[in-house]
């Protein structure tokens, strides 16, 4: 007797939108932190060089 192979039903692909948005938010947050840290450490020198 020949049995038909049992194939699992294909499930729809999971959307990666949440993952992509999360990665973009993390990258932007890191950039903002870098700007704030740069301003914290080099702010006085930057203000003096601009003559403000």
C-alpha positions as a Markdown table, in Angstrom:
| # | Residue | x | y | z |
|---|---|---|---|---|
| 1 | Unk | 0.0 | 0.0 | 0.0 |
| 2 | Unk | 1.4 | 3.4 | -0.9 |
| 3 | Unk | 1.0 | 6.1 | 1.6 |
| 4 | Unk | 0.9 | 9.8 | 0.7 |
| 5 | Unk | 3.6 | 11.8 | 2.5 |
| 6 | Unk | 2.1 | 14.0 | 5.1 |
| 7 | Unk | 3.1 | 17.6 | 4.5 |
| 8 | Unk | 2.5 | 20.3 | 7.1 |
| 9 | Unk | 0.4 | 23.2 | 6.0 |
| 10 | Unk | 2.5 | 26.2 | 5.0 |
| 11 | Unk | 2.0 | 29.0 | 7.5 |
| 12 | Unk | 2.1 | 32.6 | 6.3 |
| 13 | Unk | 5.4 | 34.3 | 6.7 |
| 14 | Unk | 5.8 | 36.3 | 9.8 |
| 15 | Unk | 6.2 | 40.0 | 9.3 |
| 16 | Unk | 9.5 | 41.6 | 10.2 |
| 17 | Unk | 8.1 | 45.1 | 10.5 |
| 18 | Unk | 8.3 | 45.2 | 14.3 |
| 19 | Unk | 11.9 | 44.0 | 14.2 |
| 20 | Unk | 12.9 | 46.6 | 11.7 |
| 21 | Unk | 11.2 | 49.4 | 13.6 |
| 22 | Unk | 13.0 | 48.3 | 16.8 |
| 23 | Unk | 16.4 | 48.3 | 15.2 |
| 24 | Unk | 15.8 | 51.8 | 13.7 |
| 25 | Unk | 14.7 | 53.1 | 17.1 |
| 26 | Unk | 17.8 | 51.6 | 18.8 |
| 27 | Unk | 20.2 | 53.1 | 16.2 |
| 28 | Unk | 18.6 | 56.5 | 16.5 |
| 29 | Unk | 18.8 | 56.3 | 20.3 |
| 30 | Unk | 22.5 | 55.5 | 20.1 |
| 31 | Unk | 23.1 | 58.4 | 17.7 |
| 32 | Unk | 21.3 | 60.8 | 20.1 |
| 33 | Unk | 23.3 | 59.5 | 23.1 |
| 34 | Unk | 26.5 | 60.0 | 21.1 |
| 35 | Unk | 25.6 | 63.6 | 20.3 |
| 36 | Unk | 24.7 | 64.3 | 23.9 |
| 37 | Unk | 27.9 | 62.7 | 25.1 |
| 38 | Unk | 30.0 | 64.7 | 22.6 |
| 39 | Unk | 28.3 | 67.9 | 23.7 |
| 40 | Unk | 29.0 | 67.0 | 27.3 |
| 41 | Unk | 32.7 | 66.3 | 26.8 |
| 42 | Unk | 33.5 | 68.9 | 24.1 |
| 43 | Unk | 30.8 | 71.5 | 24.7 |
| 44 | Unk | 33.0 | 74.1 | 26.3 |
| 45 | Unk | 35.7 | 73.8 | 23.7 |
| 46 | Unk | 33.1 | 74.1 | 20.9 |
| 47 | Unk | 31.6 | 77.2 | 22.5 |
| 48 | Unk | 35.0 | 78.8 | 22.8 |
| 49 | Unk | 36.0 | 78.0 | 19.3 |
| 50 | Unk | 32.8 | 79.5 | 18.0 |
| 51 | Unk | 33.4 | 82.6 | 20.1 |
| 52 | Unk | 30.0 | 82.5 | 21.9 |
